[in-house]
Amino acid sequence: MSANMLFFFIFGFIFGVATADYCPPYYTAVPDQGICVVVDIPTVNDGSFDSASHQCAMNGAFLPNISNVFVNNVFASFANKLGQTSDFFIGVVKNDAGVWTYSDGSTLIYSRWAVGEPNNQYSCAIMNNSTYWYARDCHQSTSYACMTYLQSNPPNCPSNWVPFGDSCYYLKPIQLNDDGNWILYNFTDAQENCVEMGSQLASIHSKAESDFVYDLVYAQFVNETDPGYNRPCDWGWTWIGLAHSPSPNTTYWLDGTSLDYCDFGTGDCVIAEMYNCGFEIHNDATCYPEKPKTWGWWLAGFHYSRYLCKKSMKLI
């Protein structure tokens, strides 16, 4: 047994992990707090805060919103025991008003800033095995920690699908055709492909779900190669399941759920357009530095490289 695996066993034994408690692979349960935790080292990502959020989201997790001294010490101890002595991102950011919050926008109920911190020159927070927090550049290559909530059973999602809440999500990755060009999909193609997998283009019903999707679709398309068109930023949006019909003028989710959340315009997703349209989403600071995270819409016949499917775990 490796030293790391031995630590997972000892850590779980100390905190009383029950056999019914489920965490994603390589995560450790902290039952008293109802969470699963891990500290990782960036490998295939660029090490930025947004990239770290994306890596967590791929396991249905998020950068940790540390809410008390016990959880803070768990992360510090976890990093120390694994020999991880470098800094790592946590889910704390400075918002546009200059106020430090959790990365989901909620109010901080606990903090552990070092003396002289936070340095308001920066907008993201890191901690290390000292237990203290420091403000750092969000684009600085840094390790990261992830957290998710303990579940009684493993999420019932197929391979390559990501759990969030009671749903599973599939992000269609960029693929190349025989000529080496990106395969592109219009809104109808994307929906039909989702339906073939027993799903629909994704509907979004809360800020938390929208934040999860932003993390899931994170990309840096300005660094991608698009030999056929050389327009990676134009093709890099991701179709979601919000549709617009001009007659009558309506906006609706393809899966028939209520339009109770929208991160576009005034928040109602109403547009004045005489053609059928679909909505899309992106999270890409390399292509759109002024507003890296946003929803948008365009003609349903237009083509993008990715789409996001969603289905209920109960239907699997």
N, C-alpha and C positions, 0 to 999 in steps of 0.2 A: 504494500500500500504506500502511495507517494505521501510526502509530507503534507501537500495541499489536501489530498483526500482524507488523510488522518485528521486534519484540522476540521474539515467539514463534518466528520463523524463526531469529534469531541464537542464542537460548537453546538451541533444539533442535539447531542445528548444533554449538555448543560442546560439548554433552553427548553428541553422537554418536547421535542418534535413528536407529534402523534403520527401514527401511520396513515391516518386519513387526511392529514394536511398535505396539500400539494403546492409545490413551487416549480417554476421552470427549471430545466437542466442547469446545473452549476450554481443555482441560487440556494441560499440557506434560509430556513424558516426561523422566524422569531415569533412564536405563537402568542406570547404575552402582549405583543403589539399588533398581531394580526397581519404581519408583513413578511415578505421575502426579500433578501438583500444580496447584492454582489458588488464587488469592486473589480474592475477590469482594466486592461491596458489596451490603448488603441492599436489596432493592427491594420485592418483593411480600410479604416476610415481616416479622415484627415486630422482628427484630434480636436476639432473645434467643438464649441458648445452645441451647435445645431447638429453636427455629426454624431455627437454623443447621445443627444435626444433620439436621433434616428436609430442608433444601435439598440438603445433600450426599447424603443417602440417595436422593434422586430421580434421581441419576446413578450409583447403586450405589457411592457413595463414603462417606467418613466424615471427621469432623474429625481433623486430622493427629496421629498418635501419634509425635512426633518422637523418633528413637532415637539420633541422633548429631549432632555439631557440623556435619557437612557438610549434612545435611538441614535443620538449623536455619538455616544460612546461605543455603540455597537459597530458603527461604520469605522470609527477610528481603530478599534480593536481588530476588526476584521482585516483592515488594510495592514495593520502592524503584523498580525500573525501570518499573513500571506507574503510578507516581505515586501509589501508595496509601500515604499517610503516616500514616493513622489506625490505631488498634489493630484487631486481628482475633482472634477466638476460635481456640484450638487445642484438641486433644482431651485436655486435662488438667483433672482435677477433684479436689476434696477429698471423700473419702468420709465416711460417717457416723461413722467412728472418728477423723476428723480427719487422715487420712493422704492426701497427694496422690498420685494414681495416673493412669494413662491412663483415658480415659472408658469403655473396655471393662472396667475393673476390674483390669487387669494392672499389675504393678509398674513404676514409672518406672525406666528404665535410663539416662536422660540428662535433665538439666535445665539451664536457663540463667536462673535467677532474678536479677533486679536486686537491688542492695543494699537491704536492708530487706524484701525479699520472700521468701516469699509472706506477704501480709497475711492472716492467718487469719480476718479478719472476713468474707471472701468465699470462694466455693467454686468459681469457674471461673477459667481462666487465659487470658490474652491475650498476644500479642507484637506487635511492630511492626518497622519496618526497622532498629531499633537492635540487633536480635538478642536483646534481653532479654525475659524473661517477667515478667508482673505478675498478681497476683490481682485479680479484678474481680467485680462483681455479675453473676450469671448472667442476670438479667432486664434488664440495661442494654443498650440498643440499640447493637450493635457489628457491624462487618464480620466476615467469617469466611474461613477457608481450608478447602479440602477436599483429601483425598488418597485415592488408590486404587492398586491394584497393576497394574503393567504386564501386558498380556496379549498373546499372540502374534497373536490375531485378534479382530475386533470381536465382542462378545457377540451371539449369534443370538436376539435377543428382538424380538417385534413392536412396532410403535409403541404408545406409552403403557404398555408393560411395562418394569419396572425389573430389571436384572440383579443377582444376588448369588450368588457361588459358581458352580455349574453350573445354576442355576435362574433362571426369570423370574417376576416377581410383578406382579400387576395389582390396584391398589386401586380399587374402585368408588367414584367420587366422589359427593357428595350431588347428587341430582337432584330437580327439582320436577315435580309433575303439573300438569294443566291448571288446577287450582284454586289453584296456587301453594303447595301443601303438599309436604313432603318425601315422596319415594317410599321406602317401608320394605319390608324383606325378612325373612322368617323364615329359619330355618336351612336348611330344605329348599329354599326358593326360591334362596337364595344358592348352595348346592351345585349345583343344576340349572343356574343361570346360568354358573357356572364350567365345568361339564361341556360346555355348549354351545360354550365357547371352547377346548375341548381341554385342560382343566385340572381341578384339584380345589381346594376350599377348602384354604388353605395349612396344611401341617404344618411344625413347627419342631423342630429337632434339636440345637441348641446355644445357649449363651448369646450367641455372636456373631450367630447368625441371629435370635435373639429381640431383641437390641439393634437390629439392622437393621430389624426389623419395627416396634419401638417408634418408631424415627426416622421410618419411612415413614408411620405412622398418626398422627403428631403433629397435634394440633388445638387450637383454643381455642373450643370450642362455646358457651361462655357468651356469646360475642360474636355468635353466629349468630342469624338470624331464623327462627323456626319458627311461622308464623302459624296453622297448623292445630291444633297441640297445645300450643305454648309450653312444650315440654319438651326443648330441644336436648340437654341433658346426658344424659337418659334414652335418647335415640335415637342418640347419638353413638358408641356402641361399634362395634367392627368384628368381624364373625364370622370365626373361623378354623376349620380343619378337624378339631377335636378333638370327638368325639361321646361321649355317655354313654348306655348302654342299661341299663334296670333289670333285665332278665331275659335272661340272667344279668347281675349287676351288673358291667359292664365299661366301661372308657374306652379309646378307640381312635381312631387317625387314619383319616379317611375314605379316604385314598389307600393304605392298607394298609401303610404304613411303621411301623417299630417305635416304641413310645412310650419313647424313650430320653432325653427332656428334658422338663421341665415347670417353669414359673415360677408355680406355684400351690400354696397350702397347704404341705404338707410336702415338696413336690417330686415327688409321685407322681400327681397329678391324679385321685386316687380320691375320689369323692363318694358320699354315700348319698342317693339321690333315686329316687322311685318312678315318675318320668316320664322320657321321652326328653328329653335336654338337648344343647345345643351350647355350646362355649366361645367366648369373645370376648376382645378385648384393647383397651386404650385407653392413650393417652399424652396427658393433658390436665390441666394444673395449674390451669386456670381452673375446671373442674368438680369436680376431686378434688385439692385442694391438699395434703391429708395423704399421699396416695399416688397421684401422677399416672401412674405406670407400673405396670400390673398386668394379669394375666389374670383372667378371671372365667368364670362359667357361668350359664346361665339356661335356661328351658324352650324347647325347639326351636320352639315355635309363636309365641314372642315375636318382635317385629320391631325391626330396627335399620336405620340409614341406609346402612351401608357393609359391604362384605365384601372379603376378600383372597383372590385366586386365585393358584395357583402351578403351574408346569409345568417340566419339564426342558427345557433348551436342546436336548437331543438329539432331542426329540420334535417340534421345530418344523420 
